């Protein structure tokens, strides 16, 4: 790969280069997640400044700033300028603001975007799902990436060094300048502190060794890896790249022990009902808990949880404009009401209480949504689902009970349960006939797709399921027709789930019937998400369900194909903990599970796309052979509720966590029609 610049390189006087020496770099784990190559960075590519003819908002970095007199601002900000509360708009914007081409038309200022969340955590998730602050960003379907907070970047010939040139003149929401110092604070003082970061992020390592980061000048940051990092850019454009942009050094140093007395910080923490300084530090960093923390987002929190609704208001210093010179965002406020579960949320959506939202909108309610479009003054759109399925099912391979551990780790049991499922019935009853039977796999449009893996062990065959269970020595049954385990107890499984995404209760009720037909008792246990998350991360569950993740490019987040993440590889959380802690914690996997980790590490270590495909095919082959996870249906649409008063929302899109949906559709250019 030749060293190349995505857009124009920004100059700057060289400063003393900085690097970090960390005590605990010896306990780093191997590294994780993301997508493919830097084709977008190739020499000769059109600069991102040129607004493409694509049917979506796009970055249009023209290079030259518009004259200050051409910038317009929202009336509420003009009033603040008149009152002397903030500087004029031309002083708030950078010399070269990022220019966004609106999807359909230049919008109008004002209004409140209404959304609804399930639990207070949703309010926090909205900050980056709506606002996408990363250095670089995906387009709406993940097929390409372009500049964002960084105007340009370079990659060394050997794929070890990534240099980003920041957009000059960007300001935090309190008006303080943003610079490379903020990134260095994140690297040195956050990742470099064992209390704030007990283990180094695996996606920032190669071969278990961490990245070295330095700042040659105020507008340049550089990541240097010990070897080639073949998927770094795709990780940076996705969910992984968000958190490094959250740390305003000028504000957060007052809460950090490297800049203030630790005893005094602990005392301050205890006054605010925290035990240690680092807990209070994280509290002060979180916008939904602290409205004073500056951000780079289009909107800033003005009301915090547990207050409802949670309210965000436009950032006067937001660094993007439209093609007519209007500072974005168009919408003044985002209001998020919080309800107890997704069923209540969907009823509120049908009543017309949402302006635009895809999160928690359930396909099972599609007919109800369609019937009430006129009454609710909305339209229900069907975007593509960027994940393989909204219900990936798994048994706990880390189960603490030795008998259950043996059963779940016997692949014959997993294949038996897959063959016990009547997927055609599930698709009709739960998905209204949409989608088709399929296993967790790369999307059919992905270059990593393997039909034999995606369609393995799908046929509804209770006889085969019974035969496999008998073969395991589970042939004896009690009077209720439930198979007996080797300890003489009935084979009873608890299905733990949180009522947040998908029609999981409906799927669970159908699974109860299918599993009973082959002598396995299933009990449904619905839990609040925090309790459920704590349980599955501690490997204290039997069986659970979650959505797919980034199967448009499975290298970004292969959570269902290997022990990738303790929080999301629910089939192997203890092994994922081992992987992410560099072997310091958790349980080392053996056999084929361990092989998947080695293969993924080899993928990360090369920029060769063909080699990525060859190695990931081996991971898919192991999944086909072991069936560590299974699903009911694939190819499902993602329903989106859009008020008829909301403009510039694309009719087609891709729903994916790693595309930061709807952030990849540029919500700053959405507007409310008067």
N, C-alpha and C positions, 0 to 999 in steps of 0.2 A: 504494500500500500504506500503510495507516494505521499509525502508530506504535502498537505493541501489546505486551502482555506475555503470554508463554505461561503463566506461573503467577504466583504472588504476587511482587511486586517486593520485594527486600530493601533496606532502607535502609542508611545508613552516612554518617558524617561525611566531607565532601569533603576530599581531600588535594590537594596541588599536582599538577596534571596533568603527565604526562611524555610526551615524544615523542622520536623519534630522528632524528638527522641522519646519513645514511650516505653515505660517499664514493662508493660504487659503485652507488648507485641508478640511475645513468645507464646501467648495463649489465644492466638487468633484462629478462627476456623476458616475452612475453605469457602469459596466465594460463590455468589449466587446471582441468578436471574437475568435474563432479558433478551434481547432481540437480535438483530443480525448485523448487518454491515453498514459501512458508512458510504454507501453509494451516493447519498446526498452530499457528501463532502468532496466528491471527486472534482478535480480541476476541470473547468469548462462548464460546470453546471450553471444554469441561470441563477443569478443572485435572487435571494428570497424577496428582494425589493419589488420584483415584478409580480404584480397581482395576477395569479393564474386565472384561466378561464373556468376553473373548476367551480362546481355549483356549491360552494361553501365559502365562509369567510376565510381569508388568507392573509398572512403577514405580507405587508408590502413595504419593505425597507427601502426607501427611495434614496437613502444616502444623504441628501440635503434636507435640512429642516425647513419647514414652512416658515414664512415670516411670522413673527409673533402676533402681528395684528390679525392674522387669519385664524388664530385659535379661538374657539368658542367654549363656553363652560355652562354647566347647569345653572338655572336661576337660583337654586339654593346656595350654590357656591358664589355666584355673583353678589348675592346679598351678604355673604360672609366677608367678601373682599371689601364691599362698601362699608362694612362695620369695622374694618381693620383687623379682622380675626385671622385672615390668611393673606398671603401675597397674591398679586395678579396671576392669571393663568399662565402667562408666558414665563413667569419666574418659577412656577411650580413644575412645569414640564421640562424634560431633558432637551438638549439642543437637537437631538435626533430621536423623537419619540417613535415608538413602534406604530406603524400605520396599519389599520385593519380595514379591509374592504367589506362593508356590510353585505349580508347574504342577498337581500332583495332590494333594499332601499336604505338611505340614510334615515335613521330613526329620530325619535323625538324624546326630549328629556322628561323625567318625572315618573311618579308612581311607585307602588310597592309590589314586588314580586312575592306572591304567596306560595309557600311550600309547607309540607307537613313531614315531621320525622317520627320515628318510633324509638323513643328513649333519648336522653340528652346527648348521647354520643353522636347521634346523627347531626346535631348542630355543628359539632366540631368537624365532622367529615365533610360537610358542605363547604368548608373554607377552601379546601383544595380541589374538591370535585367541581366547584363552580368557578374557581379562580386560577388554577393552573399556573403557579409561579415559577416553574422550572427554568433552568438555563436554556434548554431547548425544548421543543414541543412537537408532539405528533400532530399530523393532520387528522381529520375526523374519522378516518377508517384505519389508521395505523400504517398506511402504505408508504408514508414518507415522513420526514421530520424537517423542521426549520428553526430559525432563530427565535429567541424570546427575550429573556433577561440578558442573555449573551447575544451580541450582534453577529459574532463569527467564532469559528474555532478551527484549530489545526490538529492534525494527527501525525505523529512521527512515522517514518518509513517502517520501523519495526513494530508499530502498534503498541508501544509501551507508554508513550507520553501524549497526553491530551491537554491542549492549551485553549482556554476560553477567554475571549475578549468581551468584557462587560459593557453594557450600554452606558455611555457617559451621562452623568447628570441625573440619574434615577434617584429618587428620594423615598425614604420611609414615610409612612402615613403621618408621622409627626413633623415632617419637613426636614429631618436630618439626612445628610448625604449617605448614600449606599455605596459601598466599595468592596474591594477584595478583603479588607480587614474583617468584614462580617463573616466571610467564608472561613478565614483563618481562625476566627474565634470558635466557629463550629468545629473545625478540625482539631485545633490545639487544646481548647479548653473544655469542649464537650466530649468529643470522641476520645480525647486524651485523659479524661477523668474517669477512674473506675467506678465512682459512685453514679455518675450520669450515664455512662456507657459501660456496663459490666463486661461486655464482649464487643469486639470490633465488628462492624457490619461485614458480613461475608461477601457481599456484592462488591466491596471495595478492596478485595484481596485477590491475589493470584498465587496459586500453589500454597495457600495458607499464609502468605506474607502480605502485609498491609501496604496500601498505597502511601506514597510520600507526596504531600501537597505543599506548594509554596506559592508566593505572590510576588512576581517580578516587579509589579507596580500596582497602583491603586485600581487599575482597570483590567488586570490580568490575573488569572489563577491557573495553576498548572497541576495536573495529576500525573505522577510518574509511578508506574507499576514495575515490579521486579521482573515481569515477563509480559508478553503480549496479552492484552485483555480484549478478546475478540467481540464482546457484546456490550461493552461499556456504554456506548452512546445510546443504545436502546434502553438500557437501564436508567440512564440520566433523563431521557424523555418521558419515562413512565413514572409510576408511583414512587419508585425509589429515590428519584432525583428531587423530590419536593422538599424534604425536611431541611436540607442544607440551606435553603433560602429563608428559613424562619427565624434566624438568630440576629437581631439588631444588637451589635456589640455595645453601642453607646448606652443602651438601656439595660441589657442583661448583666453587664459586669457588676452592677450593684448587688446582685444576688449570688455571685460566684466567689468561692473561697480563694481563687487566684488573685482577686482584686479587692477583697474585703476580709476582715477578721472572721475566721471560721466560727469561733465561739459566739461572736455577736450575731452571725448569720443563723446559727442554731437556735439562739435565743429568740431571734426574730421569727424563725420558723415555728417555734413552740408557741409563741404568742398568737400565731395564726393556725394553731391546731395541727401542726405537722411536727414530726419528731426530729427530722434532720434537714439541713440546709438544702440538700439536693432535691428533696421532695417539694420544698417551697419554690425552688428554682423552676422546676417543671410546671408548677402551678402558675407561676408568673409568666411563663412562656406561652401558656395556652389561652388563645383569645376568647374562647367561650367561658373562661373562668376569670379573665382579667382583661377588661376593655382598654387598659392603658398600654398594653404591649404594642409597639408599632409593627406594621406589616407592609408587605408589598402588593397586597391583594386589591382587587377592584372595589371591594366593600370591606368595612371594618365593623367589628362587633360594638354595639352600643348598649345592649342588654345581655346579661349573661345567664347561663343555666344556674339554678333550676327555675328561674323566672321564665314564664311563657307569655306570649311568644318570644322566641329569641330573635333579636332585631340586629341586622347589619345595615350600615349606612355607607354611602359612597365615600371613597378615599379621595380627598382633594388633591393628592399628589400622585394619583395613578398615572402611569407613564405611557399610556396608549391613546391614540386619537383615531378618528375615522378619516376617510378620504376627503371629507369636507372641512377638516380641521377642528372637529368637535371632540373635546376631551371625553373619553369614555370613563365609566360606563354610562349608558343612557338612563338606566333605571336608578332611582334615588335610593331605594331600600329593598332589602330582602327580609321577609318575616317568616320565621319557621315556627309553626305550632307543633307541640309535642303531644302525641297520643299514646295509648297503652299498647296497641298492637297494629299489625298491618291490615287486619280486617276493618278496624275503625277508620284507618287512613283511607282505605279504598272506598268506604261509604262516603267519607267527606269529599273525596275526589269526584265521585258520581254526583254529589250535590253542587259541584262547581266551586269548591273551596281551594282549588289549586290552579295556578297560572301556567306552570310548566314543571313537569317532574316525571322521571322514569323510575327512580328508586322506590322500591316497595310496591309498585303498581303490578298487580298479579294478573297473569294471563287467564286464570280461571274465571275472572270477572269480566272478560272481554265483552261478552254478550250484554251484560248489564251496562257497561260503559257505552256501547253502541246505541242501546235503546234510549239512553238519557243524554245524548250529545246536545240536542236542542235545548232541553230543559236546563242542563248544566252550563250551556254556552261554551262548550269545549269541543275539541276533536280528539279522538283516540287514534294515534299513529302507531304503526308497527315498524320499529327499527330492527336492525339485525342484532342478534345476540352475539357478542364477541367471545363468549365462553362456550364450551362444548355443551353444557347442560346447566339448568338451574337447580339440579338435584343430583349431586355426586354422593353416593352412599359408600360407607366404609365400616369395616369391623376393626376393633382396636387390637393391633398386633402387639401392643405393649401392655396388654391386660395383666394386672397384678395377681389375679387368681390363676394358679398353675394349670388347672383343668381348662378354664376358658381360654387361657393363653395358647394351650396346645390345639384346641379346636380352631381358633381364629387363624392360627399360623399354618394350618393344614389347608393347602390350596383346594383340596377336594370340597371342603365346606364352602369356600367362597364361590366356586363354580356351581355347586349345588344350589346355593341361594340365588345366583343369577338365573339359572335355568328354571327356578321355581316362580319367577316373575312373569306375569302376563302383561307384557309391555303394550300390546295393542289395546287392551282394556284400559290401561293407565292413560294412554294417549287420548282415547275417546273421552274418558271420564274427567280427567284433570286438565288436559291441554286442548279440549274441544276439537280433537281430530288433527291438530297441527303437529308438525314435527314427525320424526320417525324413530324407530328403535335404534339405539346406539350406545356405545360405551364411551367413557371419558377418553378423548382423543384430540389431536389437533383438528381444527376445522377442515372441512373438505376443500376449502379454498386455500389452505396453507400448503406450502411446499413440503411440510413435514408429514402430511396426511398419509396414513397407511390403511387402506380399506380393510385388510384382513384383521388388523388390530381393532379398528373402530367397530367392526361387525362381529367380533368373536363372542361366543357364549351367549347369544341373544335369544335363541329359540326357546319358546315356552315348552318345557319338557319335564313335568313333575316326576315321570317315571325315572328319568335319568337322575334327577335330584335325589329321589329316594334311594336309588342304587348307590350313588356316591356316599350318602350318609350311612347306609348299611355297611359299605366297604370300610368306613372309618371306625366301625365298631359301635355305632350308635343305633343298632337295630332294635334294641329292647325299648318298649314303651310302657307308660303307666296306664291306668284306667281311663284317663282323659285323652289318650292318644298322643301324649307328648313324649318324645324320645328321652331316654335316660342317659346321662353322662357317665363317665367311668367312676365317679364318686357316688353314683346312685341317685343323684338329684336330677329333677327335670331340666331339660335344655330350654331354659327361659332367658330371653334376651331383652334388655331395656333399650329402646330407641330414644335417645336423648336428642332434642332439637330445640332451637330457639325460633319463635314465630316472627321471623324478620323478612326472609326472602322466600320466594317460591311457595308452592301449595304443598308444603311438607306434611301438614296434618292429613290432608287427603291422600297423599302417597302412603303415609304410614298406615292409615286405616286399610288400604288395599293390601299392603304388605302383610298385615296381620293375617288376612285371609289366605294369602298365597303361602306363607310360611307355616300356618297351621295345617294346611293341606299336606305338607311333607313332615309334620310332626315336630315343628319348632314353634315354641310359644314366644310371641312378641308383645311387649307392653310399651305403650307410648308414654313418654314423659316430656311434657313441654316445660321449658324453663326460661326465665329471663336471660337475655343474652350475656350479661356479666357472669352469672352463675354457670351457665352452660360453657362459656369460654374458659373459665377457671377449671371446670371439670375435665374438658377434653384436652387442655394443655397439660394437665397433670396425669393424663392417661387413666382416668378413673371412670370411663364410660365403657359401654359394650359396643354400641353401634350409633352412628350419627350421620348427619347430612350437611352439605354446604354446596355453594355454587362452584362451577368451574372457574378458571382464571386464565385469561390471556392465551387461550388456545389458538387465537389468530397467529400467534408466534409463541410456541410453548417454551422457548428458551428463556423468556422473560420471567416466567413463574411456573415451573414444572411441579407444583405442589402435589398433584395427584399421581405423578409418575415416579416419584422418588421421595425419600425423607428430606424434604426441602425446607420446610418452615414449621417450627413448633406450633405456631398459631393457626396454621392452615393445612398441614399434612396430617389430617386427623387419624389416618390409618397407622401412622408411625411417629407420633409426636416425640416419644422418648429418643428415637433415633435421629430425628431432626434436631433435637436439642444437642445431641452429641456432635452433629455436623456443624451447627452454628456456634458452638462453644469451643471448637477446635479440639474436641475430645475431653475437655475439662469437666463436662457434666453430661448427664443422659446416659444412654446405653448404646454402645457401638453395634451397628447392624452387622449381620453376617450374610454370606451367600449372595444371592441375586440382589437383595436390597443394597448391600454395600457396593456391589458392582455398579449400580446406577449412579451412586455418588462419584465413583472414580471416572465414569464416562462423562458425567456432567463437568467435572473439573477439567477433563481433557478438552471439552467443547470450549470452555472459557479461555483456555490457553492458546487458542488459535483464531485468527481472523478469517480463516478459509471457510467460505460458506458451504462448499461441497463436503468438507470434513465435518462441519456442523451437522449436515443432513445424515452423513454416514454414521456418526456416533450416536445421534439421537435415534436413529432407526434401531440401533442395538438396545437403547432404553425402551423403545416401544415393543421390541420383540420380547423383552423380559416382562413387560406389563401384560402382553398377550398370554404369556406362559403362566403368569402368577395371578392375574386378575386381582391386584391389591385393592382396587376400587371398581365400582360398577355404577351404571346409571340406567335410567329408564328411556329417556328420549333426548334426541339431539335435533339441531336445525330449528330451534324454536325462535319465534320472534320476540322482541322486547317491547311491550306496550308502553307508550308515552302519552301522558295527558297534556294537551296544550290548549290553553284558553284561546278563544277566538279574538281576544283582545291583545294577545301576545304576538309581536311581529319578529321577523328574521330568525325564526326557529326552523331548522331544516326538516323537510318532510322525510328524509332518509338519513339514517345515522347508524352508528355502531355503539352498542352499550357494553362498556368494559371498564373494569377498575383501573387497568393499566393505561387506558386512554384517558383516564380522569373524566369520563363522561358525566355530565355534559360539557366539561371544560374544553374538550377538543373541538367543540362546535362554537367556541368563543361567545360565552354568555354575555360578555361586556357589550356586544352589539345587539342583543335582544332588546326590544323596547315594548312598552305598553301603549296601545293606541288610545287616543282620547275619545 
